[in-house]
């Protein structure tokens, strides 16, 4: 039996919840619009008993607007699916790739100062969460999470990221990144592994055996002459 390969891609559970919340209204409006289109189409095919056909004919005359509303809601619905399922943190070879909502950035492992395992409840205490926020993260409240301390922030910068991303992507003080994923421990191990591998490769590239070091020293001396 083949062992299941552990993925380097981890879905962000906060945005999965955001996507679920946002898609409800477009879906309902789309269904309601389709029902109106169907009802307005019926009088064009036959006489419908017990229904005011004038209203339905008016709807049919304005069917272009109804179609625009339905298509717009469909696009919004698909967008919420992309937001929910596409938001992730991915441990790549050279950078840590983060896609939250519609904005994606890459953070060099050199920028990462520390990786630690945290608790969502410790970062965003219940007394700081308002009604809508609590409904969003209630299911994630006891979830372990990955806390990433960085030495500097990539483009577009810390302030812009705070405005474009959910506040639950950051620790309470806003100085570190917070990743709420299904298995934070595995994510931590993968990031630590990449940092260690890059550091080992850097040291390996800098190492010279004694013979090579002597040859380089001799070449430098000849150059000076």
C-alpha positions as CSV (number, residue, x, y, z in Angstrom):
1,X,0.0,0.0,0.0
2,X,1.4,3.3,-1.1
3,X,2.0,5.9,1.6
4,X,0.0,9.1,1.0
5,X,2.3,12.0,0.1
6,X,2.0,15.0,2.5
7,X,1.2,18.1,0.5
8,X,3.2,21.3,0.9
9,X,-0.1,23.3,0.3
10,X,-2.2,24.1,3.3
11,X,-5.7,25.7,2.9
12,X,-6.3,28.8,5.1
13,X,-9.3,27.8,7.2
14,X,-10.2,31.4,8.0
15,X,-10.7,32.2,4.3
16,X,-12.5,28.9,3.8
17,X,-15.1,30.2,6.3
18,X,-15.1,33.6,4.6
19,X,-15.9,32.0,1.3
20,X,-18.7,30.0,2.8
21,X,-20.2,33.1,4.3
22,X,-19.9,35.3,1.2
23,X,-21.4,32.7,-1.3
24,X,-24.8,32.4,0.4
25,X,-26.3,35.7,-0.8
26,X,-25.2,35.5,-4.5
27,X,-26.5,31.9,-4.7
28,X,-29.9,32.8,-3.3
29,X,-30.3,35.9,-5.6
30,X,-29.2,33.8,-8.6
31,X,-31.8,31.1,-7.8
32,X,-34.5,33.7,-7.3
33,X,-33.6,35.4,-10.6
34,X,-33.8,32.1,-12.4
35,X,-37.2,31.5,-11.0
36,X,-38.4,34.9,-12.1
37,X,-37.0,34.3,-15.6
38,X,-38.8,31.0,-15.8
39,X,-42.1,32.5,-14.6
40,X,-41.9,35.4,-17.0
41,X,-41.2,33.0,-19.8
42,X,-44.3,30.9,-19.2
43,X,-46.9,33.3,-20.6
44,X,-44.9,33.5,-23.9
45,X,-45.6,29.8,-24.4
46,X,-49.2,29.4,-23.1
47,X,-51.8,31.0,-20.9
48,X,-51.2,30.6,-17.2
49,X,-54.3,30.4,-15.0
50,X,-54.4,32.3,-11.7
51,X,-51.4,34.5,-12.4
52,X,-51.4,38.1,-13.4
53,X,-49.8,37.8,-16.8
54,X,-49.2,41.6,-17.1
55,X,-46.7,41.4,-14.3
56,X,-45.0,38.4,-15.8
57,X,-44.9,40.1,-19.3
58,X,-43.3,43.1,-17.7
59,X,-40.6,40.9,-16.2
60,X,-40.1,39.2,-19.6
61,X,-39.7,42.7,-21.2
62,X,-37.0,43.4,-18.6
63,X,-35.4,39.9,-18.9
64,X,-32.1,41.4,-20.0
65,X,-31.7,43.0,-16.6
66,X,-32.6,39.7,-14.9
67,X,-30.0,37.9,-17.0
68,X,-27.4,40.4,-16.0
69,X,-28.3,40.0,-12.3
70,X,-28.2,36.2,-12.6
71,X,-24.8,36.2,-14.5
72,X,-23.3,38.7,-12.0
73,X,-24.4,36.6,-9.0
74,X,-23.0,33.5,-10.7
75,X,-19.6,35.2,-11.2
76,X,-19.7,36.3,-7.5
77,X,-20.5,32.8,-6.4
78,X,-17.6,31.4,-8.4
79,X,-15.3,34.2,-7.0
80,X,-16.3,33.2,-3.4
81,X,-15.4,29.5,-4.3
82,X,-12.0,30.7,-5.5
83,X,-11.5,32.8,-2.3
84,X,-12.5,29.9,-0.1
85,X,-10.6,27.1,-1.8
86,X,-7.7,29.0,-3.3
87,X,-6.5,30.7,-0.2
88,X,-3.6,28.8,1.1
89,X,0.0,28.8,2.4
90,X,2.4,26.8,0.3
91,X,5.9,25.8,1.3
92,X,7.9,26.2,-2.0
93,X,11.6,25.6,-2.7
94,X,12.8,29.2,-2.3
95,X,9.8,31.1,-0.9
96,X,6.8,30.7,1.3
97,X,3.8,31.4,-1.0
98,X,0.7,32.9,0.7
99,X,-2.6,33.5,-1.1
100,X,-5.3,35.1,1.0
101,X,-8.4,36.2,-0.8
102,X,-7.3,37.8,-4.1
103,X,-3.8,38.8,-3.0
104,X,-0.8,36.5,-3.2
105,X,2.7,37.2,-2.0
106,X,6.0,35.3,-1.6
107,X,8.1,35.6,1.5
108,X,11.7,34.7,1.3
109,X,12.8,32.3,4.0
110,X,15.6,34.7,4.8
111,X,12.9,37.1,6.1
112,X,11.6,34.6,8.6
113,X,13.0,35.0,12.1
114,X,11.1,32.4,13.9
115,X,8.4,29.7,13.4
116,X,6.3,28.7,16.4
117,X,3.2,26.7,17.2
118,X,0.4,28.8,18.7
119,X,-3.3,28.8,19.7
120,X,-5.8,30.9,17.9
121,X,-7.7,31.5,21.1
122,X,-4.5,32.9,22.7
123,X,-4.1,35.4,19.8
124,X,-7.7,36.6,19.5
125,X,-9.4,36.3,22.8
126,X,-13.2,35.9,23.0
127,X,-13.6,39.4,24.6
128,X,-12.1,41.0,21.5
129,X,-14.4,39.3,19.0
130,X,-17.7,41.0,18.0
131,X,-20.7,39.1,16.9
132,X,-19.9,38.7,13.2
133,X,-16.2,37.9,13.9
134,X,-17.2,35.3,16.5
135,X,-19.6,33.6,14.1
136,X,-16.8,33.5,11.6
137,X,-14.1,31.9,13.8
138,X,-16.1,30.1,16.4
139,X,-15.4,26.7,14.8
140,X,-11.6,27.6,14.6
141,X,-11.3,29.0,18.1
142,X,-9.5,26.0,19.7
143,X,-7.5,25.3,16.5
144,X,-3.6,25.2,16.8
145,X,-2.0,27.6,14.3
146,X,1.4,28.6,12.9
147,X,2.9,31.9,14.0
148,X,5.6,33.3,11.7
149,X,7.8,36.1,13.0
150,X,9.4,38.1,10.1
151,X,12.3,40.5,10.1
152,X,10.8,42.6,7.3
153,X,7.7,42.6,5.2
154,X,7.6,42.0,1.4
155,X,5.8,44.2,-1.1
156,X,3.2,45.7,-0.7
157,X,4.2,46.1,2.9
158,X,2.8,45.6,6.3
159,X,0.2,48.4,6.4
160,X,-1.3,47.4,3.0
161,X,-1.5,43.7,3.9
162,X,-3.3,44.6,7.1
163,X,-5.9,46.5,5.0
164,X,-6.3,43.8,2.3
165,X,-6.2,40.7,4.4
166,X,-8.4,39.5,7.2
167,X,-7.2,40.5,10.7
168,X,-7.2,36.8,11.6
169,X,-4.1,36.5,9.3
170,X,-2.1,38.3,11.9
171,X,-1.4,38.0,15.6
172,X,-3.1,40.2,18.1
173,X,-0.3,42.8,18.0
174,X,-0.2,42.6,14.2
175,X,3.6,42.1,14.0
176,X,3.5,38.4,13.0
177,X,1.6,36.3,10.5
178,X,-0.9,33.8,11.7
179,X,-1.8,30.7,9.6
180,X,-4.9,28.7,10.8
181,X,-4.6,25.4,8.9
182,X,-5.7,21.9,9.3
183,X,-2.3,20.6,10.6
184,X,-0.2,23.5,11.9
185,X,2.5,21.1,13.2
186,X,3.2,19.7,9.7
187,X,3.3,23.2,8.3
188,X,5.8,24.2,10.9
189,X,8.0,21.2,10.2
190,X,7.9,21.9,6.4
191,X,8.9,25.5,6.8
192,X,11.7,24.6,9.3
193,X,12.9,21.9,6.9
194,X,13.2,24.4,4.0
195,X,15.0,27.0,6.1
196,X,17.4,24.3,7.4
197,X,18.0,23.0,3.8
198,X,18.7,26.5,2.4
199,X,21.1,27.2,5.3
200,X,22.9,23.9,4.7
201,X,23.2,24.6,1.0
202,X,24.6,28.1,1.7
203,X,27.2,26.7,4.1
204,X,28.1,24.0,1.6
205,X,28.7,26.5,-1.1
206,X,31.0,28.5,1.1
207,X,33.1,25.5,2.2
208,X,36.5,24.9,0.6
209,X,38.7,22.0,1.3
210,X,42.3,22.9,2.4
211,X,43.8,22.2,-1.0
212,X,41.3,24.4,-2.8
213,X,41.8,27.2,-0.2
214,X,45.6,27.0,-0.7
215,X,45.1,27.3,-4.5
216,X,42.8,30.3,-4.1
217,X,45.3,32.0,-1.7
218,X,48.1,31.5,-4.2
219,X,46.1,32.9,-7.1
220,X,45.3,36.0,-5.0
221,X,48.9,36.5,-4.2
222,X,49.9,36.2,-7.9
223,X,47.3,38.7,-8.8
224,X,48.7,41.2,-6.4
225,X,52.2,40.8,-8.0
